[in-house]
């Protein structure tokens, strides 16, 4: 799943460490999310959206697999 997390975080001048602390996850988790190596749980997605005052859909881009 693609996301705009890194762009949004940088636009607001927030470091990965700060975001990780606020969300109670590791900095590595934030890095993995930003690089698309990890998809968040629904709970973490809600926490991220609430932190930024945005909807989940504004941050995470769901693309259906057309081969299904």
C-alpha distances in whole Angstrom, upper triangle without the diagonal:
4,7,10,12,14,15,16,17,20,21,22,24,22,22,19,22,23,20,20,23,23,20,22,19,20,19,17,15,14,14,12,9,10,10,7,9,8,7,9,12,13,16,14,12,15,17,15,15,19,20,19,20,18,16,12,11,13,11,7,6,6,7,9,10,14,15,16
4,7,9,11,12,13,15,17,18,20,21,20,20,18,21,22,19,19,23,22,19,22,19,20,19,17,15,14,13,12,9,8,9,6,10,10,9,11,14,15,17,15,13,16,17,15,15,19,19,17,19,16,15,12,11,11,9,6,5,7,8,11,13,16,18,18
4,6,8,9,10,11,13,14,16,18,16,17,15,18,19,15,16,20,19,17,20,18,18,17,16,14,12,12,11,8,7,9,7,11,11,9,10,14,14,16,13,11,14,15,11,12,15,15,14,16,13,12,10,9,9,6,4,5,8,11,14,16,19,21,22
4,6,5,6,9,10,11,13,14,14,15,14,17,17,14,16,19,18,17,20,18,19,17,17,15,12,12,13,10,8,10,10,14,14,13,13,16,16,18,15,12,14,15,11,11,15,14,12,14,12,12,10,10,8,5,6,8,11,14,17,19,22,24,25
4,6,5,6,9,10,11,12,11,12,10,14,13,10,12,15,14,13,16,15,15,13,14,12,9,10,11,8,6,9,10,13,12,12,11,15,15,16,12,10,13,12,9,10,13,11,10,13,11,12,10,11,9,6,8,10,13,16,19,21,24,27,27
4,6,5,6,8,10,10,10,10,9,12,13,11,12,16,15,15,17,16,15,12,13,12,9,9,11,9,5,8,10,13,13,14,14,18,18,19,15,14,16,15,12,13,16,14,12,15,14,16,14,15,13,10,11,13,16,18,22,23,26,28,29
4,5,5,6,9,10,10,11,12,15,15,13,16,18,18,17,20,19,19,16,17,16,12,12,14,12,9,11,13,16,17,17,17,20,20,21,18,16,18,17,13,14,16,15,12,15,14,15,15,15,12,9,12,13,17,19,22,24,27,29,30
4,6,5,6,9,9,11,11,15,14,11,14,17,15,15,18,18,18,16,17,16,13,13,15,13,10,14,15,18,17,17,16,19,19,19,16,14,15,14,11,11,13,11,8,11,10,12,12,13,10,8,11,13,17,20,23,25,28,31,31
4,6,5,6,5,7,8,11,10,8,11,13,12,13,16,15,15,13,15,14,10,11,14,12,10,13,15,17,17,17,16,19,19,19,15,14,16,14,10,12,13,10,9,12,12,15,14,16,13,10,13,16,19,22,25,27,30,33,33
4,5,5,6,7,9,12,12,11,14,16,15,16,19,18,18,15,16,16,13,13,16,14,11,14,16,19,19,20,19,22,23,22,19,18,19,18,14,15,17,14,12,15,15,18,18,18,15,13,16,18,22,24,27,29,32,34,35
4,6,8,10,12,15,14,13,16,18,17,18,21,21,21,18,20,19,16,16,19,17,14,17,19,22,22,22,21,24,24,24,20,19,20,18,15,15,17,14,11,14,14,17,17,18,14,13,16,18,22,24,28,30,32,35,36
4,6,9,11,14,12,11,15,16,14,16,19,19,19,17,20,19,15,16,19,17,15,18,20,23,22,22,21,23,23,22,19,18,18,17,14,14,15,12,9,12,13,16,17,18,15,14,17,20,23,26,29,32,34,37,37
4,7,10,12,10,10,14,15,14,16,19,19,18,16,18,18,15,16,19,18,15,18,21,23,23,23,22,25,25,24,21,20,21,18,15,16,17,14,12,15,16,19,20,21,18,16,19,22,25,28,32,34,36,39,39
4,7,8,6,7,10,11,11,13,15,15,15,12,15,15,12,13,16,15,13,17,19,21,20,20,19,22,22,21,18,17,18,16,13,15,15,11,11,14,16,18,18,20,18,15,18,21,24,27,30,32,35,37,38
4,5,5,6,9,10,11,12,14,13,12,9,12,13,10,11,14,14,12,15,18,19,19,20,19,21,22,21,18,18,19,17,14,16,17,14,13,17,18,21,20,22,20,17,19,22,25,27,31,32,35,37,38
4,5,5,6,9,10,11,12,10,9,6,9,9,6,7,11,11,10,12,15,16,15,16,15,18,20,19,15,16,18,15,12,15,17,13,14,17,18,20,19,21,19,16,17,20,23,25,28,30,33,35,35
4,6,5,6,9,10,10,9,8,5,9,10,8,10,13,13,13,15,18,18,17,19,17,19,21,19,16,17,19,16,14,17,18,14,15,19,20,22,21,23,22,19,20,23,26,28,31,33,36,37,37
4,5,5,6,9,10,10,10,8,12,12,10,12,15,15,14,17,19,20,19,20,18,20,21,19,15,17,17,14,12,15,15,11,13,16,18,20,20,22,21,18,20,23,26,29,32,33,37,38,38
4,5,5,6,8,8,9,8,11,10,8,11,13,12,12,15,17,18,16,16,14,16,17,15,12,13,14,11,9,12,12,9,10,14,15,17,16,19,17,14,16,20,22,25,28,30,33,35,35
4,5,5,6,5,5,5,8,8,6,9,12,11,12,15,16,16,14,15,13,15,16,14,11,13,14,11,10,14,14,11,13,16,17,19,17,20,19,16,17,21,23,26,28,30,33,35,34
4,5,5,6,7,8,11,11,10,13,15,15,16,19,20,20,18,18,16,17,18,16,13,15,16,12,12,15,15,12,14,17,19,21,20,23,22,19,20,24,26,29,32,33,37,38,38
4,6,8,10,11,14,13,11,15,17,15,16,19,20,21,19,18,15,16,17,14,11,13,13,9,9,12,11,8,11,14,16,18,17,20,19,17,19,22,24,28,30,32,36,38,37
4,6,9,10,12,10,9,13,14,13,14,18,18,18,15,15,12,12,13,10,8,10,10,7,7,11,10,8,11,14,15,16,15,18,18,15,16,20,22,25,27,29,33,34,33
4,7,9,12,10,10,14,15,14,16,19,19,19,16,16,13,13,15,12,9,13,13,10,11,14,14,12,15,17,19,20,18,22,21,19,19,23,24,27,29,31,35,36,35
4,7,8,6,8,11,11,11,14,16,16,15,13,13,11,12,14,12,9,12,14,11,11,15,15,13,16,19,19,20,18,21,21,18,18,21,22,25,27,29,32,33,32
4,5,5,7,9,10,11,13,14,16,14,13,14,13,14,17,15,12,15,17,14,13,17,18,16,18,21,22,22,20,23,23,19,19,22,24,26,28,29,33,34,33
4,5,5,6,9,10,11,12,14,14,13,15,14,16,19,17,14,16,18,15,14,17,18,16,17,21,21,22,20,23,22,18,19,22,23,26,28,29,33,34,34
4,5,5,6,9,10,10,12,11,10,13,13,15,18,18,14,16,19,17,15,19,20,18,19,23,23,23,21,23,22,19,18,21,22,24,27,27,31,31,31
4,5,5,6,9,10,10,9,8,10,9,12,15,14,11,12,15,14,12,16,18,16,17,20,20,20,17,20,20,16,15,18,19,21,24,24,28,29,29
4,5,5,6,9,10,10,9,10,10,13,15,14,11,12,14,13,10,14,16,13,14,18,17,18,16,18,17,13,13,16,18,21,23,24,28,29,29
4,5,5,6,9,9,9,11,12,15,18,18,14,15,18,16,14,17,19,17,17,20,20,20,18,19,19,15,15,17,19,21,24,24,27,29,29
4,5,5,6,5,5,8,10,13,16,17,13,14,17,16,14,17,20,18,18,22,20,20,17,19,19,15,14,16,17,18,21,21,25,25,26
4,5,5,6,5,6,7,11,13,14,11,10,14,13,11,13,16,15,15,18,17,17,14,15,15,11,10,12,14,16,18,19,23,24,24
4,6,8,8,9,10,14,16,17,13,12,16,15,12,14,17,16,15,18,17,17,14,15,14,11,10,12,14,16,19,20,24,25,26
4,6,8,10,12,16,18,19,16,15,19,18,16,18,21,19,19,22,20,20,17,18,17,13,12,13,15,16,19,19,22,23,24
4,5,7,10,13,15,17,15,13,17,18,15,17,20,20,19,22,19,19,15,16,16,12,10,11,12,13,15,16,19,20,21
4,7,10,13,16,18,15,15,19,19,17,19,22,21,21,24,22,21,18,18,19,16,13,14,15,15,17,17,20,21,21
4,6,9,12,14,12,12,15,16,14,16,19,19,19,22,20,19,16,17,18,14,12,13,13,15,17,17,21,21,21
4,7,9,11,9,9,13,14,12,14,17,17,18,20,18,16,13,14,15,12,9,11,11,13,14,15,19,20,19
4,6,8,6,6,9,10,9,11,14,14,15,17,16,14,11,13,15,11,10,12,12,15,17,18,22,23,22
4,5,5,6,9,10,11,12,14,15,17,18,17,15,12,14,16,14,12,14,14,17,18,19,23,24,22
4,5,5,6,9,10,10,12,14,16,16,15,12,9,12,14,13,11,14,13,16,17,19,23,24,22
4,5,5,6,9,10,11,12,15,15,15,13,11,14,16,14,13,16,16,20,21,23,26,28,26
4,5,5,6,9,10,10,12,14,13,13,10,13,15,12,12,15,16,19,21,23,26,28,26
4,5,5,6,9,10,11,12,11,9,6,10,11,9,8,12,12,16,18,20,24,26,24
4,5,5,6,8,10,10,9,8,7,10,12,10,11,14,15,18,20,23,26,28,27
4,5,5,6,9,10,10,10,9,13,13,12,13,16,17,21,23,26,29,31,30
4,5,5,6,8,8,9,8,11,11,9,10,14,16,19,22,24,28,30,29
4,5,5,6,5,5,5,9,8,7,9,13,15,18,21,24,27,29,28
4,5,5,6,8,8,12,11,11,13,16,18,22,24,27,30,33,32
4,6,8,10,11,14,13,11,14,18,20,23,26,29,32,34,33
4,5,9,10,12,10,9,13,16,19,22,25,28,31,33,33
4,7,10,12,10,10,14,17,19,23,25,29,31,34,33
4,7,8,6,7,11,13,16,19,22,25,28,31,30
4,5,5,7,9,11,13,17,19,22,25,28,27
4,5,5,6,9,10,14,16,19,22,25,24
4,5,5,6,8,11,14,17,20,23,22
4,6,7,10,13,16,20,22,25,25
4,7,10,13,16,19,22,24,24
4,6,10,13,15,18,21,21
4,6,10,13,15,18,18
4,6,9,12,15,15
4,6,9,12,12
4,6,9,8
4,5,6
4,6
4
